[in-house]
Amino acid sequence: MAANSMNVSGIAGRYAMALFDLATDQGALDQTADDMASLGRMIADSADLHRLVRSPVIGSTAQAAALDAIMAQAKFGPLTQKFVGLVASNRRLFALPGMVRGFAQLMAQHRGEVAGEVTSAHPLSDAQLATLRAQLKTAVGSDVQIDAKVDPSLLGG
């Protein structure tokens, strides 16, 4: 259980570790990582989906049915579909975004990656991000996953 060494905690962390361990045991780690990353993007990009997973008013059966349809359309793997179904039936969908982040952290550790956040006044180009990754890899000694943020207020006047 390599996942237990990661600093992921709370409800979301426990679920993320359980999914990581299951995906490892079933040889579905890459598929599950892709599914979870896609699910996280979907939740972040859709206000309706975000409301669906956060709403205590919508019943777990309706939530599970809606998510099943979304995951089937997106061609998610069976492990991810069963996992999200379990999360819905346990009324823990509110923690799903945290589970996605926790799973991503576990995957980064598994792959030997380090996460970093870069804030710039303007969006960085792909070439700039590649150069930055290469320089950070040299400095840190492992691959670096960069979370690039833009803050225009960094520009001085």
C-alpha positions, 0 to 999 in steps of 0.5 A: 500500500504505497498510497499510505505514505502520501500526506492525503487526509480527510474523507477525500484523502481516504477515498483517493487512497482506496481508489489508488490502491484498487487501481494499482491492484487491478492494473488500471492506474493510468486509465483511472488517472485519466478518468479522474483528471477528466472528471475534475476538469468537467466539475471545474468547467461546468457550473451545473455539474458542480451544483450536482455534486455539491447539492444536498437536496438532490437525492443520491439515486438522481446524482448517481444516475446523472453521473453514470450517464456523464461517465458513460458518454465520456467512456470512463473505465469501469473502476472509475464508474463504480467508484463514483457510484459508491461515492454517490450512494454514500452521499459523499459527492460533495468531497469528489473534487477533493478526491480528484486532487488527492488522487492526482497527488498520489499519482504524482508521488507514484510517478516521482513528480513534484508539483509547483505553482507558477504565477505570472502577469501574462499566460506563459506559452508552451515553450516557456512552460517547457523551458521552465519544466526543464530548468526545474527538473535540473534543479529539483532532480525529478519531473515537475508538474506546473500549475500555471496561474495568471495574476495581472496585478503583478505588473508594476506601474 
